[in-house]
Structure formats: C-alpha cells, structure tokens
C-alpha cells in the first residue's frame, strides 16, 4: 500500500476515509483546488513517464512553461542547471530512448525539481538503478536551493537512512517509526533488513 498512500497525496487515488492535510488544508475537501495543490507537488515514479518524442531539454521545460510557472527562457536556464546537477549536461539534445535506465531516472528527478516543488515524492525510484545513479539522486536531494519536504519510498536502506523520520509499513499498518539510529537500536525488522543489506553491518556500523 505504499505507492497507493503516496498517490493519495496529490489525489491520483482517492482515500476512502480520513484527511490528507497540506499546510492545514484537507485536499480531500471538494472545495480544494487540487490543480493548485498539484503545482506544488512533484512525483518521480519508478517508471519514468518521459515524453518519447521530445529531447531531454524539452522534457524538462514543457511542464513549467505550460503551467505558467516559468517563461521559456527561465525554464531553459533552470533546466540546464538541473541537468548539470544530475550529470546529464551532455545529453540535453538526446531523445529518452537513447538514455540508459539510470539516466532516465536522473532526468525524471530533474524534471520533478524544475518547478521547485514544496513536496517531492519519490516512489521506489532507486530500487532498479545502479549505485552511481543512486549517488547522483542522493547528492541532488541534499543540495536543493529551495525548501522542500521529501517523501521517499525505497527498498534500499541506503536511500532513506539519512531521513528525519523513517516509517515501516506492513499490511497497511505502521509497524516501526523513528530515525535510522533509533530503529537500529530497537533491533526489529528495520535492523534485520539493514544487516542483510550491509553484509553483517561491516563499515556501515562503524
């Protein structure tokens, strides 16, 4: 249910009950302008959803220009900065099908950041990428030049261990919650997965 939970945040899925509050506003309320909310929420899916008939630069510029967030010149300038940040400056004229999977994922992240979202949702975006791409993603998220709440679904603990809060979901329920150090100290499910992913801890535990 993790992906369903995330898709509810910008109402791609409708929750059966409860509230989803963004800055105190319940987005399930019919009076809420969901399109206005969506302009502040970016999502990066495991499947890239790139425009196949547009090059890398055009993929980045289309949404900010179409929504009126940026002028065309502003969008191009911002796109070139983002491409440098994710290591794709030399690919701006390339069509997506000529990119590797990791490069497509980096492009998807850059596209999500182009509108300077207040909330950035990463839905299992690192599970199928190599370690180099994961590092690009982590570095990009650490060095944003605007305030942004980041919500990350991940199978790799390396993608979430620096988070302010880590939540373990099982069968639709929260089973563990805390920082990386707190969850390691509890020696529960998170602790066991961390051991498996880090070869008995090794250098990670030092």
C-alpha positions as CSV (number, residue, x, y, z in Angstrom):
1,X,0.0,0.0,0.0
2,X,3.0,2.3,0.0
3,X,2.5,3.5,-3.6
4,X,-1.2,3.9,-3.1
5,X,-0.5,6.0,0.0
6,X,1.8,8.3,-2.0
7,X,-0.7,8.6,-4.9
8,X,-3.3,9.8,-2.4
9,X,-1.2,12.8,-1.5
10,X,-2.0,14.6,-4.8
11,X,-5.3,12.8,-5.2
12,X,-4.2,10.4,-8.0
13,X,-6.0,7.9,-5.8
14,X,-9.0,8.8,-3.6
15,X,-8.8,7.9,0.1
16,X,-11.9,6.1,1.5
17,X,-11.7,7.9,4.8
18,X,-9.7,10.3,6.9
19,X,-7.9,13.5,6.0
20,X,-4.8,14.5,4.0
21,X,-3.6,17.8,5.1
22,X,-1.2,20.0,3.2
23,X,-0.4,23.3,5.1
24,X,-3.6,22.7,7.1
25,X,-5.8,22.2,4.1
26,X,-7.7,18.9,3.6
27,X,-7.1,18.1,0.0
28,X,-10.0,15.6,0.1
29,X,-12.4,18.5,0.5
30,X,-14.3,19.1,-2.7
31,X,-13.7,22.9,-2.3
32,X,-9.9,22.4,-2.5
33,X,-8.4,23.4,-5.8
34,X,-6.5,20.2,-6.5
35,X,-4.8,21.6,-9.6
36,X,-3.2,24.3,-7.5
37,X,-2.0,21.7,-4.9
38,X,-0.5,19.6,-7.7
39,X,1.6,22.6,-8.9
40,X,3.4,22.3,-5.5
41,X,3.8,18.5,-5.5
42,X,6.2,16.6,-7.8
43,X,6.3,12.9,-8.1
44,X,9.1,10.6,-9.5
45,X,7.9,7.2,-10.4
46,X,9.9,4.0,-10.9
47,X,8.5,4.0,-14.5
48,X,9.9,7.2,-16.0
49,X,6.8,8.6,-17.9
50,X,9.0,10.7,-20.2
51,X,7.8,12.2,-23.4
52,X,9.4,9.9,-26.1
53,X,9.1,12.4,-28.9
54,X,10.9,15.2,-27.0
55,X,14.6,15.5,-26.2
56,X,16.0,15.8,-22.7
57,X,15.8,19.6,-22.5
58,X,12.3,19.7,-23.9
59,X,11.2,17.1,-21.3
60,X,12.4,19.4,-18.6
61,X,10.9,22.6,-19.9
62,X,7.5,21.5,-21.0
63,X,5.6,21.4,-17.7
64,X,7.0,24.7,-16.1
65,X,6.2,26.6,-19.3
66,X,2.7,25.0,-19.9
67,X,1.6,25.7,-16.3
68,X,2.9,29.3,-16.4
69,X,5.4,28.7,-13.6
70,X,8.3,29.8,-15.7
71,X,8.9,31.6,-19.0
72,X,10.5,29.6,-21.8
73,X,13.9,31.3,-21.2
74,X,13.6,30.8,-17.5
75,X,12.7,27.2,-18.0
76,X,15.7,26.6,-20.3
77,X,18.1,28.2,-17.9
78,X,16.7,26.2,-14.9
79,X,16.8,23.0,-17.0
80,X,20.5,23.4,-17.8
81,X,21.3,24.0,-14.1
82,X,19.4,20.9,-13.2
83,X,21.0,18.8,-15.9
84,X,24.4,19.7,-14.6
85,X,23.3,18.8,-11.1
86,X,22.2,15.3,-12.2
87,X,25.2,14.7,-14.5
88,X,23.3,15.0,-17.8
89,X,24.6,18.2,-19.3
90,X,25.9,16.5,-22.4
91,X,22.6,14.7,-23.1
92,X,20.2,17.7,-23.5
93,X,19.6,17.1,-27.2
94,X,19.2,13.3,-26.8
95,X,15.8,11.5,-27.1
96,X,14.9,9.5,-24.0
97,X,15.0,6.0,-25.7
98,X,18.8,6.6,-26.2
99,X,19.4,7.0,-22.5
100,X,20.2,4.3,-20.0
101,X,17.8,3.4,-17.3
102,X,19.8,5.3,-14.7
103,X,20.0,8.4,-16.9
104,X,16.2,8.3,-17.5
105,X,15.7,8.2,-13.7
106,X,18.1,11.2,-13.2
107,X,16.1,13.0,-15.9
108,X,12.9,12.2,-14.2
109,X,14.3,13.7,-10.9
110,X,15.5,16.8,-12.7
111,X,12.0,17.3,-14.3
112,X,10.3,16.9,-10.9
113,X,12.7,19.6,-9.4
114,X,12.2,22.0,-12.2
115,X,9.0,23.5,-10.7
116,X,10.7,23.9,-7.2
117,X,8.0,21.7,-5.5
118,X,7.1,22.2,-1.9
119,X,6.7,18.4,-1.7
120,X,8.8,15.9,-3.7
121,X,7.6,12.3,-3.7
122,X,10.0,9.5,-4.9
123,X,8.1,6.3,-5.4
124,X,10.7,3.5,-5.3
125,X,12.9,5.3,-7.7
126,X,16.2,3.8,-6.6
127,X,15.3,0.1,-6.5
128,X,16.3,-0.6,-10.1
129,X,19.2,1.9,-10.6
130,X,22.9,1.4,-10.2
131,X,24.9,2.8,-7.3
132,X,26.2,5.7,-9.3
133,X,22.7,6.9,-10.2
134,X,21.6,6.5,-6.6
135,X,24.5,8.7,-5.5
136,X,23.5,11.4,-8.1
137,X,20.0,11.3,-6.7
138,X,21.1,11.5,-3.1
139,X,23.5,14.4,-3.8
140,X,20.9,16.2,-5.7
141,X,18.4,15.9,-2.9
142,X,20.9,17.1,-0.3
143,X,21.8,20.2,-2.3
144,X,18.4,21.8,-3.2
145,X,18.4,25.6,-3.3
146,X,14.8,25.8,-2.1
147,X,12.7,24.4,0.9
148,X,11.2,21.0,0.0
149,X,9.6,18.2,2.0
150,X,10.9,14.9,0.5
151,X,8.9,11.7,0.9
152,X,10.8,8.6,-0.3
153,X,9.6,5.1,-0.8
154,X,12.6,2.7,-1.1
155,X,13.7,-0.9,-0.6
156,X,17.3,0.1,-0.1
157,X,18.0,1.5,3.4
158,X,20.9,3.5,1.8
159,X,18.2,5.6,0.2
160,X,16.4,6.5,3.4
161,X,18.9,6.2,6.3
162,X,19.5,10.0,6.5
163,X,15.8,10.8,6.6
164,X,14.4,12.8,9.6
165,X,11.7,10.1,10.0
166,X,11.6,6.5,8.7
167,X,8.3,4.7,8.7
168,X,8.0,0.9,8.2
169,X,4.7,-0.2,6.6
170,X,3.4,-3.7,6.7
171,X,-0.1,-4.8,5.5
172,X,-1.3,-1.2,5.6
173,X,-0.1,-0.5,9.1
174,X,2.8,1.4,10.7
175,X,5.0,-1.2,12.5
176,X,8.1,0.8,13.2
177,X,8.9,4.5,13.2
178,X,12.0,6.6,14.1
179,X,15.3,7.8,12.9
180,X,17.9,5.3,11.5
181,X,19.8,5.2,14.8
182,X,16.6,4.7,16.8
183,X,15.4,1.9,14.6
184,X,18.8,0.2,14.7
185,X,18.7,0.4,18.5
186,X,15.3,-1.3,18.6
187,X,16.7,-4.3,16.8
188,X,13.4,-5.1,15.0
189,X,12.5,-5.6,11.3
190,X,14.5,-2.5,10.1
191,X,17.6,-3.7,12.0
192,X,17.4,-7.1,10.4
193,X,17.0,-5.7,6.8
194,X,19.9,-3.3,7.5
195,X,22.1,-6.3,8.5
196,X,21.2,-8.2,5.3
197,X,21.8,-5.2,3.0
198,X,25.1,-4.3,4.6
199,X,26.8,-7.8,4.9
200,X,26.6,-8.1,8.6
201,X,27.0,-4.3,9.1
202,X,30.6,-4.1,8.0
203,X,31.8,-0.5,7.6
204,X,28.3,0.9,7.9
205,X,28.2,0.1,11.6
206,X,31.4,1.9,12.4
